[in-house]
Amino acid sequence: MSAAETANTRPTVILGGGLTGLSAALHSQHPTLLLERDTRLGGLARSETREGYTFDHTGHWLHLRDNAMKALVKDVMGEGMVEVEREARIYSHGALTLYPFQANLHGLPPKVVHECLYGFVNSLISRSEDEPRNFEEYILHHFGAGIARHFMIPYNHKLWGVHPREITSAWCKRFVPRPNPEQVIAGAVGAGPAQLGYNIRFRYPKQGGIEGFTSRLAARLDPQGVRLSVAPDALDAESGTLFLGDEELPYHALITSIPLPKLIALLKEPPPEVVQAGSALRATALRYLNVATRRPAKADYHWAYVPEARYPFYRVGIFSNAVPTMAPKGGSSFYVELSTRSPLDENAKRDALEALVAMGAIDAMDDVLFADERVIDPAYVIFDEAYERSLETIHGYLESKRIFSRGRYGAWIYNAMEDSLLAGKEAAQRADALDPWPE
């Protein structure tokens, strides 16, 4: 066999069977081998069912903008998807208001509305030409002190686990709606609602949670190109070889969605600057509860943001309000995203459930059938001052070695599910375009 023929036998190896990896395998024109450490594909876009209640790894609502991705989902799901119009709320000052907070002040106490409007107008008048240096300054720059104090600062502090002054605004351009003055004023006097944001409508499987989608994606793969319950021990980027125990696996290109720090840890003799850049990467975990109730939820929203520190969670979602099949008839399935990153004792779990009653999400503690604690780690990437410089160093090196690190944790970004599907497609196209590995 010639060197060229030997080179052509190398598959494109895909590390991680989440949305990015599935998309890469589906879009590649080159032979692929997908390696997944778990017992089934899907990554975080999977679901679990207990006693007839279905839960995702917190909210996994599918927002589609790209025509190719719309066509893919339609082709894969047929009529198995529903389209849902978002019902999102903010719970603060004892009131439920529409999302986003900055465009829907109506319903808050008059003093709070006044403070938020005054701060917003003042930010328009006194707005500096200087670019905000961090997310706190971005908030004050675009929304003013009132909206910052009553929602933006406390909510994002709970979400990220660090104060907004510690992170940049690099992540938020698409994800934080910026209403114009007319929209802010209209929302303050109840002339809205202002339907703003990237997630006004979303799609979701009729049955089985979000895994109803990922399982159908996975079913399109050739089983011979998938290996489950396997993870590499090391990676030689110079020779293009993965090591799995005693097995050596040469690759044409490597597409990976495993967390970027874990990928760097696999590298044999990585450059010192890559190791140093990797050590600067930061992320925070997410601890949450899957809550099943015996009776229907008292609240009618799909999810609500909770900024106040006295509540031990920052977001409460109700799967079954969006898609009733997520719970048995007469019950509801919730996800409750907690502010703490520490394990819960029984007192802390009870406090969280009592807070659900206090905010009117459920009627009484007796409604709760079970509340299961879960953790995602890493969950949210921290966009600090070292972030962009570190990623430039790391990705520059990896791509020079035919390694494409993509997806939320592979690219080390904040994104939506569609972004991961697109990233897998892009990585597959990049890998396909490479010449055979030089032997």
N, C-alpha and C positions, 0 to 999 in steps of 0.2 A: 504493500500500500504506500502510495506517495505521501510526501509531507503535506501536500495540499489536501489530499483525501483524508489524512489523519486529522488535520485541522478542522475539516468540515464535519467530522463526527462529533465535535464538541457541542453539547447543547447550550443554549442560554439557560443558566440556572437562576431560578427565582426563589429567594428566601422570604418566606412569609406568605400565608394563604389568605390574607384579608382582601379587601376590595382592590387594593393596588396590585397585589400579586395575581389575583384572579383575572383582572383586566389585562395585565401584561401577558399572561398565558393565552388568553382568548384572542388578543390582537397580534401576537407574534407570528411572523411568517417563517421563522427559524424553529427547528426542533427545541422544545423546552422541557425542563425538568423542574417541577415545583416541589420545594421542601417545606413542610409545615411541622412545627414541633408538637402541636396538639393532635388530638385524635380525630378532629374534623376541621374542615375549611370554614373560613368566614371571618377569622380574627375577632375584632370587637363588634363587627356587624353580625352578631349571632344572637340567639334568643334562648331563654330557658323557661321551662314550664313546670309549675308545681301546683298540684291539686286543681288543675284546670285554669290557673292564672298564668299568663305569659308576660315575660319581662325581657326587654333588651338591656344592653349595657348603658343604661339611661337613654335619653331621647336620641333616636336614630331616624329622624324624619328626612326623607329624600327630596331635596330641592334640586330641580333640573333647569338649566339655562341653555346648555349646549345641545344643538339639534342632533348630533351624532349619539349623544348619551340618551336623549329622549327616544331615539330610534332603537337603541340597544335594549333599553328597559321595556319598550313595547314589544320587541321581538322575543325577549326572554319571558316576559310575564303575561303577554296576551291581555286577557281581561281580568287578570289576577291582582290588579292594583286598583286602589281607590284614590281619588284626588280630594284633598281635604283643605278647606279654607281655615287658616290659622285663627285660633281663639287663644290669644296670649294676654296675660294680665300682669300688673304690678301690684303687690300687696304691701302697703306702707301707710303709716298713720291711721291704721284701722280701716283703711278703705281699699277697695279693688278698683284700679284704674286701668285703662287700656294701654297696651304696649305700642310704641315705645314711650317711656316716661316723659322724655323731653318734648314730645308732641301731643301729650294727652294729660295735661295737668288738671283738667276738670274733674271734680269729685274729691280733691284733696282739701284740707282745711284752708280757708281763705288766706291766713297768714303765710302758709307754705306756698300757695300759688303766687302771692305777691312777691315773696322772696325770690322765687324761681324766675318770674317774669322780669323783675327788676335786675336780677343778676344777668339774665340773658341780654336784655337791652343794653346794660352797662358794658357787657363784653363786646357788643357790636360797636359801641361808641369808642371804647378805649382799646380796641384790638390792635396789638402790635404787629409790625411787619415781620418780626423775628419768628422763625420756626420753633414750635414747642420742643423743648429738650427731652421731655418724657411724657408719659401718658397722663399724669396729673395735670401738667401744663396744657396738654392737648384738650383735656376736658374743660378746664377753666377758659381756655382760649375760645372754644367753639360753643360752650353751653352756659358759662357763667357760674358764679359762686353758689347760687341757690340750688340749681340742678346738680352741681357737683356734690354739695353737702347732703342733699336729701336722697340722692340715688347713685350717681355715677361713682363716687369715691367709695362709699361703703359696700356697694354691690360688688364692684370689681376687686376690692380688697378681699372679700369673702371668696370670690371665684378663683382668683389667682393664688391666694395664699400669701401674697406680698403686697405692700402698698403700691398703688399706681405710680408713685414717683420712682419706683425701682425698675419700671419697665418702659420701653419706648412705645410709640404709637404705630410701629411698623405693621402690626397684625390687624388693625381695626378699621382701615379705610372702608372695606366692604361690609364689615359686620356691625358697625355702630352707626345707625341712621343719623344723618345731620339735617334736620328740618330747617326750612327757611323761616324768616320772621312771620310770614303770613300763616304758615302751618302751626307754629308755636302759639300764636295768639288765638287762632281758631280752636286749637286743642284745649286752650286754657278756659275758654268760655263755653265749651261743649258744642262747637260748630263742626267738630270732626265726625267720625274718627279719621285720623290720618293714617292710612294703611301704608306704613313705611317698612323698609327692610328687605333683605334678600329672601326671606322665608314666609312671604304672605300666603303662599299656597305650597303644599307638599304632597308627595305621593307615598303610599304605604301599602304593603301587601294586605289583601283581604283576610288572609289566614296566616298564622304561624309567626307573627312578629317580623322583624326585619330579616330574619333568617329565611323567611319565605322567599325573599329575593336572592340572597347570597347562595342558598342551596340550589336554586335553579341555575345560577351562573356556574357553580361548581359542577353541576351535572353535565355541562357542555364540554368539560375537559376530558381528554383521553385518560382513563385511569392509569395507563402505563406511564404517563408523564407526571404522576403525582406520588409522592411518598410522605406518609403521615408519621407522626411520633418520631421525628428525626430532626436533629439540629447539629450544625457544624461545631467542631471543636476549635478550628483554626482556619485561617485564610492567608494564602500566599498570593499577594497581589502581583508580584513580579512574574510568576509563572502561570497565573490564572488557575489556581487550584484550591479547592475546598478540601478540608480534611474532616472526615466523619469517623472517629475511631481509627481503625486500621485502613479505612477506605480512602483513596485519593480520587477526587472528582474534578477533572479539568473542565473548564467552562469556556464557551465562546465569549460570553459577557455575563455579568452578574447584575441582576435586578433585585434589590433588597428593600424591604419595608420594615425590617426589625429596627428597634430604637437605635439611633445613630451612635450613642456612646457604646452600646453593646457591639455594634459592628466594628468600631475602632478597637475594642478590646480583643476581637478575633484576629486582627492583623498581625502577621509575623513581621517583626522588625519595621514598624511604621516610622516614618520620619518624625523627629522630635517635635517639629512645629505642629504636626497633626495631632500628636498626643497632647500637647499643650492646649491646642484649640479645643480638643475634645473634653479636657478637664474643666473648661470654662462653660460648657453647656449645662443649663439648669432646667429643671422641670419640677412640677408639683404633682402630687397624687390626688386622686378623687376617691373619697369614701362616700358610699351612698347606701340607701335602704331600698329593697324591693318590698313594698307593702301591699298586702292583699286585704280587702275589706269584705265583710259579709253582706253589706248593704251598698247601694249605689253611692258614689261620691256626692257630698253635699255641693261641692263646687262644680261648675259646668265648663271650665276652661280646659285647654289642652296642657298648658303649663303656665306657671306664675313665677315671677322673679321677686325675691324677698330681700331687700337691702338692709333691713334693720338688724343691728347686732344682737338684739334680744331674742331673735329666732335662730336656732342652731343650724339652719340650712339656708342656702341662697337660691335654690330653685326647687319647685315641686311640680312634677308632671303626672298626668293621669292618662296612661295609655288607652284605657278603655273608653274615655270620653271621645278620643279621636277615632278609634276603631273598636266597636263593641266586642268583637271576637277575642279581645285580649283578656277577657275575664268571663267567668260563668254568668249566666243570667242572674241579675240581682246583686252582683258583686262588682268590685272595681280593682284595677291594678295600678299602683302608683310607683313612681321613682322619686326619691327624696335625696337631693344632692346636698351633702353636709359641709359645713364650714371647716370642721375639724379634719385633720389628717391622721389623728390618733385612733387606735381601736376603741370601740365603744364598750362600756360596761352596761349593766342593766339599767342603771340610773340615767345614763346618757341616752340610751335608746328610748326609755320612757319619756324623757324630756322632749325628744324629737317628736314622738307621737302625740304628746299633749300639746305641742306647738301646732300640729296639724289641726287639732280641735280648736285651739285658740284663734287660728286664722280662718276658720270656717271651711276647711277643706273636707273634713269629715265631721259627723255629728258627735261621736263619743268614742272613747277609748275602746269600749266593748265592740265597736264595729271592726276592729282590727283582728283578722284571723291569724296572720303571721307577719313578721318584719325581718327579712334576711339581710344581713350586712354583707356588702361587697366592696371591693377595692379595684381601681384601675391605676396602675403605676408603671410608667409615667402617664399623666393625663393631659396636663397643660404645660406647654413649653413656655419658659420665662424669656421674654424679649428684653434682655438687659443690654447695657452698652457694649458688652463684648460679643453680642449675638451675631451681628452681620459679619464682623471681621472673622469670627471663628468659623462660620459656615462657608465663607469664601475660601478659606484655607482648606477645610476638610473636603468640600465637594470638588474643589479644583484638583486636589490630589486623586480622589477616588475616580473621577471621570477620566483622568489621564491614564488610569489603569483599567478602563472598561467596566467600571463599577458604577451603577446608577442607583443611588439611594433615594427612594421616593416615598410618597404617602405622608401621613401626618407625622409619624415618628421617624421614618426614614429620612425625609427631607428636614425634619425638625421644625414644623410650622404649625399654624392654626388653620384648619381648613374644614370643608364640608365633604360629605361622602362623594358627591359628584367630582370634586377635585381629585380625590384618590383614584377614581375610575379613569379620569383624564390623564393623571400622572402615570398610571400603569400603561396606558396606550402610548403615551409619548416615549416612555422608557423602552417599550418594545420596538418602536420605530427606530429609536436611536441605536439599539442593539442590532437590529436587522441590517442597518446600513454599514456596520463595521466590516472591514475586511476579515478574512479568516485569520485565526491566531497564528502569528509567525512561529514556525517550529525550527 
